[in-house]
């Protein structure tokens, strides 16, 4: 065995691509734990086959990871008792956290590479093959010829899969304000009105057609529409015992709430014209306990 073929060298080469593979898997699965499982499986397949004859290791690993995720999505769809609705229902993906950037525009631009909650919810409603075609091609520039081999379709049919997914993705959070300062202002107004129990102030900061997705476990999750109805549900943040912290959640301003040091919920929003059009709340304590949360 030559030096270039040693397991240690192969592992080093794999680690060079781990970040990209994790990003592919997260966008495909919406679950950080499942994404890590997919990346680990990609490593095991590489370790079994070796890199001999692979001219583009990054491309090979990306395609293999996509295939693994496709199988996981198909298995998930087969297990699901209720089909996912076209608007995503109460599904809230695992959040990815980051610190709020300072006022420097270049620092604010760093959040642009994040994938937002609205898009992840839309991706969850796609057929597995559509999701794969869209994620690999539109987000990671994988050629349709390579994707076609994974989904077992012609390149032309694969292009159509991505096109259908793209139309749905473009409809996710249209006109959403990317400015973190305006996002925070709207969210601060929501939090203040919620804590004060000011119903009319809550309604004022919410778009008339606002949608709330609250994922708190199977029996407690809910999908709520309309400003006045959502305002009625805003009592969660009225509790004085909650400690809240603003932070970046999937590239948008969000809030992590704790009670006695334990995580209670993660909230993030979509803002359009200074009003909140979508709220995403993850309050499933089992899922929260599995996340790597920022320190209190």
Rosetta blueprint (number, residue, H / E / L):
1 X L
2 X L
3 X H
4 X H
5 X H
6 X L
7 X H
8 X H
9 X H
10 X H
11 X H
12 X H
13 X H
14 X H
15 X H
16 X L
17 X L
18 X H
19 X H
20 X H
21 X H
22 X H
23 X H
24 X H
25 X H
26 X H
27 X H
28 X H
29 X H
30 X L
31 X L
32 X H
33 X H
34 X H
35 X H
36 X H
37 X H
38 X H
39 X H
40 X H
41 X H
42 X H
43 X H
44 X H
45 X H
46 X H
47 X H
48 X H
49 X H
50 X L
51 X L
52 X L
53 X L
54 X L
55 X L
56 X L
57 X H
58 X H
59 X H
60 X H
61 X H
62 X H
63 X H
64 X H
65 X H
66 X H
67 X H
68 X H
69 X H
70 X H
71 X H
72 X H
73 X H
74 X H
75 X H
76 X H
77 X H
78 X H
79 X H
80 X L
81 X L
82 X L
83 X L
84 X L
85 X L
86 X L
87 X L
88 X L
89 X L
90 X L
91 X L
92 X L
93 X L
94 X L
95 X L
96 X L
97 X E
98 X E
99 X L
100 X L
101 X L
102 X L
103 X L
104 X L
105 X H
106 X H
107 X H
108 X H
109 X H
110 X H
111 X H
112 X H
113 X H
114 X L
115 X L
116 X L
117 X H
118 X H
119 X H
120 X H
121 X H
122 X H
123 X H
124 X H
125 X H
126 X L
127 X L
128 X H
129 X H
130 X H
131 X H
132 X H
133 X H
134 X H
135 X H
136 X H
137 X H
138 X H
139 X H
140 X L
141 X L
142 X L
143 X L
144 X H
145 X H
146 X H
147 X H
148 X H
149 X H
150 X H
151 X H
152 X L
153 X L
154 X L
155 X H
156 X H
157 X H
158 X H
159 X H
160 X H
161 X H
162 X H
163 X H
164 X H
165 X H
166 X H
167 X H
168 X H
169 X H
170 X H
171 X L
172 X L
173 X L
174 X L
175 X L
176 X L
177 X L
178 X L
179 X L
180 X H
181 X H
182 X H
183 X H
184 X H
185 X H
186 X H
187 X H
188 X H
189 X H
190 X H
191 X H
192 X H
193 X H
194 X H
195 X H
196 X H
197 X L
198 X L
199 X H
200 X H
201 X H
202 X H
203 X H
204 X H
205 X H
206 X E
207 X E
208 X E
209 X E
210 X E
211 X E
212 X E
213 X E
214 X E
215 X E
216 X L
217 X L
218 X L
219 X L
220 X L
221 X L
222 X E
223 X E
224 X E
225 X E
226 X L
227 X H
228 X H
229 X H
230 X H
231 X H
232 X H
233 X L
234 X H
235 X H
236 X H
237 X H
238 X H
239 X L
240 X L
241 X L
242 X E
243 X E
244 X E
245 X E
246 X E
247 X E
248 X E
249 X E
250 X L
251 X L
252 X E
253 X E
254 X E
255 X E
256 X E
257 X E
258 X E
259 X E
260 X L
261 X L
262 X E
263 X E
264 X E
265 X E
266 X E
267 X E
268 X E
269 X E
270 X E
271 X E
272 X E
273 X L
274 X L
275 X E
276 X E
277 X E
278 X E
279 X E
280 X E
281 X E
282 X E
283 X L
284 X L
285 X H
286 X H
287 X H
288 X H
289 X H
290 X H
291 X L
292 X L
293 X L
294 X L
295 X L
296 X L
